[in-house]
Amino acid sequence: MDTSRWIGLALAAGAWSGVLSAAALMGASRANGDRTPTGLNGPSHWFFGEPAVHAQRFSVRHTVVGALTHQASSFLWSAVFATTRLRPAAAAHGPARIVAEAALVTAAAATVDLIVVPRRLTPGFERRLSAKALTAVYASFAFGLAVAAVRERHAPPPSRLRAAACPSPHSTRPPGSARCPAPRR
C-alpha cells in the first residue's frame, strides 16, 4: 500500500465526512427544535458527562470539544475506509462500488457508535435525535467518504504532480527552490 496515498485519502475522507456529517448534525438539531450547536455538544459527554448531551448553547467546553471529538472519530473511520480503498483490487472499482464501500464502513461506524461501545463512549447526539435524523447524519458521513474516494481516484499520482510543479532543466528558476528537489549530479 502506498503510504502517502493512504494518508492523503484518510485526511481528505476525514475532512469531507466530518464536515458534512457535522453540518447534517447541526441541521438535524435545529429541525428537532433544539439550538444548532446541540448535536455537536453531545460528543463531549465522554469527557464532561451527561450535561453535555443536554447543553443547548455554544460553548468552548461542550461545542468545541464535541466538534473536535466528532472530527477525530471521522478521521479514525476514514483511515479504515482508506485501507479498504487502497487495496489492489479496489483500483478498478467504479463510483457505485465506492459508494457501497462508503456505506459499509459507515454502517460499521454506526454499529460501533450506537451499539458496541459503552454508553459513555457513544456519540451522545443519538439521545437527542430521531432515527430519521441519525440516518441523515450517517448518510452525510458516507457521502463524504465517497466524495473523497472519487476525487482521489481521478487525481494524478503524486510523482506526476511533482513533475508538473517543477520547472524544466532549462528553466531560469534556481535548482532546489520551491517544492522541487535539487538535480542529482
Beta strands, then each sheet from edge to edge (+ up, - down):
end
